[in-house]
Amino acid sequence: MRRFLAAVLVGAVATASVAAQTAPAPVTPAAPAIDAHALGISLSRISRRLAAESAARSEGTSPLKLEFHVDVYGNAPQLRFFTGQDLVYGAVPGSAPTHRDMMMHVTPQAFRSPRVDFLSLLTGAAMYGAKKAQDWNYDRQYEAYRKLVEAGQNVPAPKPRQ
């Protein structure tokens, strides 16, 4: 029985290979002719370059000597991976919230309002008042000095302002 099945299998494979060899090739539609000169391609230069490189590589290690190298030069299209998304000034859609987002979420509005630094306000007012007092004291000492000099007395001048 096994011999019979093996014979049938061999016969089927043989007829299939013979049928495949004698079958007509499927008709493919003819490709439109491409004008190489309109594309800016010089077929003569390509063939000269291939001939020169194949002659240069004839002493290569390949036993079939089927090595061809073609250098293609041109401008590649610009790749735009993320279009329609603001990655510079906005968050990435679907990403995790930032620390600021979480703080805005859990902190009530009353505690998010800006604080007034009363210590800096008091310090600034105190420094302004001290400066005004020094200026007033200097003006008073200068007026007294001027009156004494006009009266003819020899007195030292007050220290200049700082």
Summary of the structure (lengths in Angstrom):
residues: 162
radius of gyration: 48.5
end to end distance: 122.9
largest distance: 150.6
contacts: 213
relative contact order: 0.03
helix: 52%
strand: 0%
